Amino acid sequence: MTLDPKDWTDIRTLGHHMLDDMFDFLADIKHAPLWRSPDTAKSLLLSALPEKASSLNAVYEQFQNTILPYGSGNLHPGFMGWVQGAGTPVGMLAEMLAAGLNANVGGRHHMAIAIEQQVVEWMRALFGFPEHAQGLFVTGASQANFVATLLARNRALGLATRNNGVAAAGKTLVAYASCEAHGCIPRALDMAGIGSDQLRKIKIDDQYRIDLTDLKAAIAADRKAGLTPFMLIGSAGTVNVGSVDDLDALADIAEAESLSFHVDGAIGAVAMMSRQLKPLMAGIERSDSIAFDFHKWAHVPYDAGFILVRDGAAQKAAFASDAAYLTRAEKGLAAGDWWPCDYGPDLARGFRALKTWFTLKAYGTDALGASMVENCRLAQSLADKIVAQPELELRAPVALNIVCFSYVHTHADILNKYIVEELHMAAEVAPSLTILNGRPVIRAAILNHRTTMNNIDTLVNSVLALGRTLSAAL
Ligand SMILES: *Cc1c(COP(=O)(O)O)cnc(C)c1O
């Protein structure tokens, strides 16, 4: 029994309405509250498994009333919390087209595969990687970092590890990253069977970059203890403060120590699209692999993570399988020599490449890069305002687009927490709270292409007003 309508008239009309409604929603986003509590809507929406059909109009009405208004705010220009992409109308349209095609981009011989290959080729060019490099869309940088960890593990222990397991090699692998590295790095080591405790969290310098002297000392100490250093992870934009490690120096150390050199560029790697920001990433082109997200600073709709790998053959050797149902044909639909399922953990995969292809083509890397530069300029202005305002204190250097600061007070820790919570409730601007050197700070990640100086002014004025009111009540 087909699920297609007998007559397409009604769904066509409703579909056009949906599209118009979403354009209106996006066009007016800055006038809407940044956030509303979903609690009431949740109680209205939750129901038993639907056995009987509802009219699509009624389902859509529920969407409009109880889902659409209750987002997490990341589209709003006042959103500065965590590190989240803002999406674009182009990405939205491309996502609809991809859903219409319902392509399974695990393999076989069809155009969706070619589009993903095209994006891989563009990424080779963007990062100056060689022709034999490979790449793949994954859910996000968490998954990309995991893939990179498996590749580094295989390089250190040999491909037999895929069959024999890590223990059979009789070696204790050790990886290195700064103490500011993202939490998915220790988890990647955990998932790869190496163990999260085998990550050495190296201290940072005053710019929040990995301390090179400590790094070298840690590698030497581990070798002396009979352990096997195998992987060095550099950060291109740390999640807390946006610092970028000295990637060139890390490449030198990795080379001298025969370590796999991986870059977690979840936030910052796409800054390669900007001529102005690219120099900050110097050395990234020497890495063995790069994990990054199109869904953060390049605003491709969630999810669109990516792993780029210098040694493409090694990537294939890490994942390819000879399962009978994946047999390649000489010609026809089951042909094709590039099957994504050979390069990563997933078999069935969506067409993430299409929304990325559309975004890159429709905006161009110049405009995407310019939007990142503008974010950095706003972050710098915010930092300047904080430095000029005695009631506020800058708590970390600003390398890219993230500003960590505090309300100045003897009880600053609790005040910062209250201020951020009150800002979220007021829903005009939303920074987040993070912990730096053991103390809570207000963190504004300026990522949104819709954010302007007005939003920065609102943030500063609101923090000051709340700081004064809340501290008086302490
Ligand atoms: C966001 C982030 C990650 C994780 O990326 P996901 O896309 O959320 O999986 C990893 N590293 C850094 C530095 C990040 O900012």
The ligand as an SDF file (V2000), in Angstrom:
LIG
                    3D

 15 15  0  0  0  0  0  0  0  0999 V2000
   31.9300   21.1310   19.2560 C   0  0  0  0  0  0  0  0  0  0  0  0
   33.2910   20.6080   19.4280 C   0  0  0  0  0  0  0  0  0  0  0  0
   33.5680   19.2540   19.2920 C   0  0  0  0  0  0  0  0  0  0  0  0
   32.4700   18.2420   19.0990 C   0  0  0  0  0  0  0  0  0  0  0  0
   31.8690   18.4490   17.8780 O   0  0  0  0  0  0  0  0  0  0  0  0
   30.4110   17.8850   17.5710 P   0  0  0  0  0  0  0  0  0  0  0  0
   30.1340   18.3620   16.2010 O   0  0  0  0  0  0  0  0  0  0  0  0
   29.4960   18.4900   18.5960 O   0  0  0  0  0  0  0  0  0  0  0  0
   30.4730   16.4110   17.6820 O   0  0  0  0  0  0  0  0  0  0  0  0
   34.8720   18.8430   19.3600 C   0  0  0  0  0  0  0  0  0  0  0  0
   35.8680   19.7160   19.5710 N   0  0  0  0  0  0  0  0  0  0  0  0
   35.6350   21.0380   19.7240 C   0  0  0  0  0  0  0  0  0  0  0  0
   36.7980   21.9440   19.9300 C   0  0  0  0  0  0  0  0  0  0  0  0
   34.3440   21.5240   19.6620 C   0  0  0  0  0  0  0  0  0  0  0  0
   34.1120   22.8280   19.8190 O   0  0  0  0  0  0  0  0  0  0  0  0
  1  2  1  0
  2  3  1  0
  2 14  2  0
  3  4  1  0
  3 10  2  0
  4  5  1  0
  5  6  1  0
  6  7  2  0
  6  8  1  0
  6  9  1  0
 10 11  1  0
 11 12  2  0
 12 13  1  0
 12 14  1  0
 14 15  1  0
M  END
$$$$
